[in-house]
Amino acid sequence: MKRISGVVVVMVALAGLAVGASGASGKSSKCQAGFTESRSPAQLTVSGDTCANARKVAERAGAKAPVGCIKLLDRKGHIGFRKPCFQLGYSCAAVQRNQRRALRVTCTRGARQIRFTY
């Protein structure tokens, strides 16, 4: 009986380690954006970092230049992205979408990745 309970304890411990490892494996997860302004980062996705840190990076990158990376191209609402853009150790790049009125931004730092739309 002691041998069976010992095996069960070992299996439960290994299962706990497996669950902990899968949580830290860097899989992509969606985060609540938490931004309240009408024009702000949305659809926040993070891989390898916390949601809180992802919000900070997205908030800074989504600010208007010179502090942030967003630049207004004209009065028609067309926007661009400053190159190069570095925020909190992340290197950020963007692809223009919706006739230059929206951006899909990707910020990377090693294996960590933060993506959002602006």
N, C-alpha and C positions, 0 to 999 in steps of 0.2 A: 504494500500500500504506500509506503514511503517513497518507493521508486517511482510510482505513477504520479504522485503529487509533485515530486521533484521535476519530472518531465513536463508536467503541466505548467509549473512555475517558469521553467526555462522557455517553453513555447510562448507563454504570455509576454515574457520579457523581450524575446526576439520580435514578436508582433509589434510591441510598443516601439522598438527601435526602427522597424520598417516603416511604421506610420510617421515617426519623427523625421526619418530620412526623406520620405516622399514629400513632406511639407517644406523641406529646405532644398529640394532638388532644383528649384528655379523655374518650375512650371509657371506658365502665364496665368494670371488671374485678373479679373475685372475688379476695379475699385470704384467706390462711390466718389464722384468728382468733388462734391462738396462746395462748388463754386456757386455764388449767388448772382453774379453780374450777368446781364443778358449776353454779352459777348465774352466768353471765357472758354478755357479748355473743357472738352467733354469726351466721353467714351474712353476713359482712362484705363489702360491696361498695363500691368507691371509684371516683369519677370525677373526674379532674383533679388528683389528689394521689397521694402515695406510700402504699404499704401500711403502712409504718412509722408515718407520721403518722396514718393512719386508725385503726390500733390504739390509739395514744395517746388520740385523741379518744373512741373507743368505750369505752376503759377508764375514762376520767374521767367521761363521761356515764353509764356504767353503774354507777357507784359510788352508794352510798346517800347521800341528802341529809344534811347540808348541803354536803358536798364535791362530790358528784355530783348527779344529777338524779332518781334513782329514790327514790320514797317508798312506804312500806308503808301501805296503807289500812286493813287489819284483820289479824286473826290467821288468817284463812282463806286467806291467800296472795294476796289481791288487791293489785295494785301500780298505782301511778300515776306520772305524770311531772311534775316541778316546772316551772312556767311563770313567767317565762321562764327558759330554760336556755342559758347561753353557756359553751362550753368551748374553750379555745385559739383563740379568734377565730371559732369556728363557732356558729351559732344552731341549736339542736336542738329538735325537736318530735317527739311520739310519738302513735301511734294504738293504742288498747287492742285486744287480740285475745284469743281463747280465754277468754272470760268474765272479763276483767280479770286474767288470770294471765300474760299475755305482752304485750310491746310491740313495735311496729314503729317504729324510731327513724330519723329522717332529720335529718342535720346538714348545713347549707349555709353556704358562705362564698363569696359571689360566684357564679362558675360551678362551683366545686368542690362535690362532694356525697359524703357518706358515709352509707351505710345499713346497719343491722344490726338483728337481733332480740334481745330480752332477755326 
